């Protein structure tokens, strides 16, 4: 097998031996390639492109997946402990699990464009409700983000790249996008996951926060209703209708880490719903990085 790129000669030599038939010898070769970490991925991808051996391609795919998976676990661990509760970074890492080769900078640019559109319409004289109207106009009218047209359990609607490309996603996906856009503009918005996996946003009293008062939600925002605003009493009424006893813990905002963990939990559920449980243990392992 020939590699048509200039890379580390020792790594090239190891990759050229991946067609080794002996399982023990192959295992040693694979482990030595693993030691190179993500720097081995471009070389492996080049090797994959220049072979027509199906077995060899499968071996290369498995090695690339495992290298990137191990790196994602490390990145999630790092973000959990040192990520400053940055929701965009966590959403990008979640998306990388499914789409390991996504262009992260391209996604950041798309987020920047939407943020800029919102920022241009905001000013300090607007009330909280007027600022929500600006957010809703930019997100739902100008950029036309929407729920899937039919009820579905397709996992793709969870991921940020698909949401930004198709402007279609689950309520939690759109809600997380709404939350991270608001937070990047220093607006007092936090995400909450109600019983039944209903993602909503709370808008907090910014003046009270500045005065050192306890956090108080002024109102709540529903991504399922194109950013419609509702009150705590309306949420309590919904709980009673669903025969759920209201609990103060339901109204507490989720940290970015908890939100990303919820995404992985929903991914498990959706994959199981479509009959794919092949990666459940992988996903559960990644969730352990968030604790």
Secondary structure, DSSP 8 states (H G I E B T S, - for coil): ----S---HHHHHHHHTTT---HHHHHHHHHHHHTTGGGGHHHHHHHHHT---HHHHHHHHHHHHHHHHHHHHHHHHHHHHHSTT-HHHHHHHHHHHH-TT--HHHHHHHHHHHHHHHHHH--TTS-HHHHHHHHHIIIIIIS--B--SS----GGGGSHHHHHHHSB--HHHHHHHHHHHHHHTT--EEEEEETTTEEEEEEE-HHHHHTT----EEEEEEGGGTTEEE-HHHHHHHHHHTT----GGGGS---HHHHHHHHHHHHHHHHHHTT--TTHHHHHHHHHTT-
